[in-house]
Amino acid sequence: GVGDEIEVQIAAMDGDGIRLSWGAVRAQLLSEELESAARDDLPVRGTVVGYNKGGLEVKIHGRRAFCPASQVDRDFSEDMSVHVGQSYTFLITRYDPTGRRTVVSRRSAMERESKAQASETRSHLVPGAIVEGTVRKLMDFGAFVDIGGIDGLVHVSEISWDRIEKPSDVLTEGQTVQVQVLKIDDGRDRIALSIKGAQG
């Protein structure tokens, strides 16, 4: 705004006076910001601008970076095109000052966030509690449900009062469900959940 102090570089001096270059200073400041984020392992926001079978092309502060396919999500992401245009949080795993080979990981950022959320969830999780969760993965034997950074297992026998052959008959990945905490096994880091228990 008017009156704000900004740092500029003198781009040229000629008969018309001094020409100032804010762009060069801004580029330098953004490079320093990315460098310190890489050094201090700080998360950065970036927008997915393209993809190929190897992973995602990401723009962070106008700089290009690459997120390998294995680092896009906690589970392997088959269709890279769904991420284009999305804005995500990344951790910088390899910083290149030239901006040509900077590598980032969304998965690492998600896992870090998930760990922080998990310790918060654990602190108030008790058997009998009814909580909201998101179906994360369906297997023949049951459904893994994220209840706040922690995955619990709803065994196929705990999904419905009706008899079902497999979880995918009644559940879809990404679906929000109410679950009851049946058992917490801290030693083996396992939580047993029930959907039918939450229905009363």
Long-range contacts (C-beta under 8 A, 24 or more apart in sequence): 27-62, 30-61, 30-62, 30-63, 31-63, 31-97, 31-99, 33-61, 34-60, 34-61, 34-63, 34-92, 34-95, 34-102, 35-95, 35-97, 37-92, 38-92, 38-94, 38-95, 39-95, 41-91, 42-91, 43-89, 43-90, 43-91, 43-109, 43-112, 44-89, 44-90, 44-91, 44-92, 44-104, 45-87, 45-88, 45-89, 45-90, 46-87, 46-88, 46-89, 46-90, 46-104, 47-85, 47-86, 47-87, 47-88, 48-83, 48-84, 48-85, 48-86, 48-87, 48-88, 49-84, 50-84, 51-80, 51-81, 51-83, 51-84, 52-80, 53-80, 55-80, 56-80, 56-83, 58-88, 58-90, 58-104, 60-90, 60-102, 60-104, 63-99, 63-102, 64-99, 64-100, 64-102, 65-90, 65-92, 65-102, 65-103, 65-104, 66-101, 66-102, 66-103, 66-104, 67-103, 67-104, 67-105, 67-106, 68-103, 68-105, 70-107, 71-104, 71-105, 71-106, 71-107, 71-108, 72-106, 72-107, 73-106, 73-107, 73-110, 74-107, 74-110, 74-111, 74-114, 75-136, 75-137, 89-113, 113-149, 114-149, 115-149, 116-149, 117-148, 117-149, 118-148, 118-149, 118-150, 119-149, 120-148, 120-149, 121-147, 121-148, 121-149, 121-150, 122-150, 125-150, 125-181, 125-184, 125-191, 126-181, 126-184, 127-181, 127-182, 127-183, 127-184, 128-180, 128-181, 129-180, 129-181, 130-178, 130-179, 130-180, 130-181, 130-197, 130-198, 131-178, 131-179, 131-181, 132-176, 132-177, 132-178, 132-179, 133-176, 133-177, 133-178, 133-179, 133-193, 134-174, 134-175, 134-176, 134-177, 135-171, 135-172, 135-173, 135-174, 135-175, 135-176, 135-177, 136-173, 137-173, 138-166, 138-167, 138-168, 138-171, 138-172, 138-173, 139-167, 140-166, 140-167, 142-167, 143-167, 143-171, 145-177, 145-179, 145-193, 147-179, 147-181, 147-191, 147-193, 150-191, 151-191, 152-179, 152-181, 152-190, 152-191, 152-192, 152-193, 153-190, 153-191, 153-192, 153-193, 154-179, 154-193, 154-194, 154-195, 155-192, 158-182, 158-192, 158-193, 158-194, 158-195, 158-196, 158-197, 159-195, 159-196, 160-195, 160-196, 161-196, 161-199
